[in-house]
Amino acid sequence: MTLEFRCADAGVACKARTTAETKDELLAKVRAHAKSEHGVELNDTLVDYAVSQVRES
């Protein structure tokens, strides 16, 4: 199973699609993307919201 997060699903005008095999790996990638591409440090509230938008593919 692969997990997937898309910035657009969280309401961000970004076409990025991040995938990983585990939740921890996915969150690490999403945090890095948010910081490098959007200048945002994800706090616990934003992480919880991001997790709610994760899909299995």
Residue frames relative to the residue before (quaternion, step in Angstrom):
aa qw qx qy qz dx dy dz
M 1.0000 0.0000 0.0000 0.0000 0.00 0.00 0.00
T 0.1686 -0.7640 0.6168 0.0867 3.54 -1.03 0.86
L 0.2794 -0.7387 0.5907 0.1654 3.54 -1.02 0.86
E 0.1114 -0.8071 0.5797 0.0146 3.55 -1.06 0.77
F 0.0416 -0.7606 0.6475 0.0201 3.54 -1.14 0.79
R 0.0946 -0.7747 0.6241 0.0374 3.54 -1.01 0.90
C 0.5106 -0.6539 0.4644 0.3100 3.56 -0.83 0.97
A 0.6345 0.5611 -0.3317 0.4154 3.59 0.95 -0.88
D 0.6315 0.5364 -0.3368 0.4474 3.61 1.07 -0.66
A 0.6892 0.4381 -0.2634 0.5135 3.57 1.24 -0.44
G 0.6169 -0.5973 0.3274 0.3943 3.56 1.28 0.27
V 0.5327 0.6090 -0.4110 0.4200 3.58 1.25 0.30
A 0.4157 -0.7036 0.5194 0.2499 3.57 -0.93 0.92
C 0.4356 0.6439 -0.4809 0.4054 3.55 0.38 1.32
K 0.3403 -0.7669 0.5147 0.1767 3.57 -0.96 0.85
A 0.3695 0.7559 -0.4739 0.2598 3.60 1.27 0.18
R 0.0864 -0.7500 0.6555 0.0187 3.51 -1.16 0.84
T 0.0847 -0.8096 0.5809 -0.0025 3.56 -0.59 1.18
T 0.0399 -0.7999 0.5988 0.0047 3.57 -0.92 0.91
A 0.0698 0.7699 -0.6324 0.0504 3.53 -1.28 0.53
E 0.5531 -0.6211 0.4521 0.3224 3.54 -1.29 0.29
T 0.7847 0.2120 -0.1165 0.5708 3.60 1.16 -0.57
K 0.6356 -0.5355 0.4025 0.3838 3.54 -1.27 0.48
D 0.6593 0.5173 -0.3161 0.4448 3.61 0.90 -0.89
E 0.6528 0.5046 -0.3041 0.4762 3.57 0.97 -0.87
L 0.6521 0.5154 -0.3123 0.4600 3.57 0.95 -0.86
L 0.6717 0.4951 -0.3048 0.4591 3.59 0.86 -0.91
A 0.6218 0.5308 -0.3452 0.4609 3.59 1.01 -0.72
K 0.6691 0.4888 -0.2952 0.4756 3.58 0.96 -0.86
V 0.6555 0.5043 -0.3123 0.4674 3.60 0.96 -0.86
R 0.6278 0.5251 -0.3347 0.4671 3.61 0.97 -0.80
A 0.6690 0.4984 -0.2996 0.4629 3.59 0.88 -0.94
H 0.6507 0.5071 -0.3121 0.4712 3.59 0.96 -0.84
A 0.6528 0.5223 -0.3202 0.4456 3.59 0.87 -0.94
K 0.6854 0.4797 -0.2853 0.4676 3.57 0.95 -0.85
S 0.7453 0.4297 -0.2464 0.4463 3.59 0.74 -1.00
E 0.7740 0.3695 -0.1898 0.4779 3.59 0.93 -0.82
H 0.7953 0.2870 -0.1319 0.5174 3.58 1.08 -0.71
G 0.4087 -0.7340 0.4563 0.2932 3.60 1.27 -0.15
V 0.5483 0.6146 -0.3780 0.4228 3.58 1.20 0.57
E 0.2450 -0.7116 0.6401 0.1547 3.53 -1.02 0.93
L 0.3337 -0.7635 0.5153 0.2004 3.59 -0.61 1.07
N 0.2260 -0.7500 0.6080 0.1294 3.57 -0.76 1.08
D 0.7485 -0.4059 0.2633 0.4535 3.59 -1.27 0.07
T 0.6389 0.5302 -0.3300 0.4492 3.59 0.99 -0.78
L 0.6808 0.4730 -0.2885 0.4791 3.59 0.92 -0.87
V 0.6164 0.5283 -0.3458 0.4705 3.59 1.05 -0.68
D 0.6447 0.5160 -0.3241 0.4616 3.60 0.92 -0.87
Y 0.6580 0.4970 -0.3130 0.4712 3.57 0.96 -0.83
A 0.6363 0.5275 -0.3279 0.4576 3.59 0.94 -0.87
V 0.6438 0.5233 -0.3196 0.4577 3.58 0.94 -0.89
S 0.6484 0.5255 -0.3280 0.4425 3.60 1.00 -0.73
Q 0.6979 0.4642 -0.2624 0.4782 3.58 1.24 -0.40
V 0.4587 0.6889 -0.4372 0.3519 3.60 1.32 -0.02
R 0.1538 -0.7745 0.6107 0.0588 3.55 -1.07 0.90
E 0.3718 -0.6553 0.5934 0.2832 3.52 -1.29 0.34
S 0.0258 -0.8028 0.5956 0.0057 3.56 -0.95 0.83
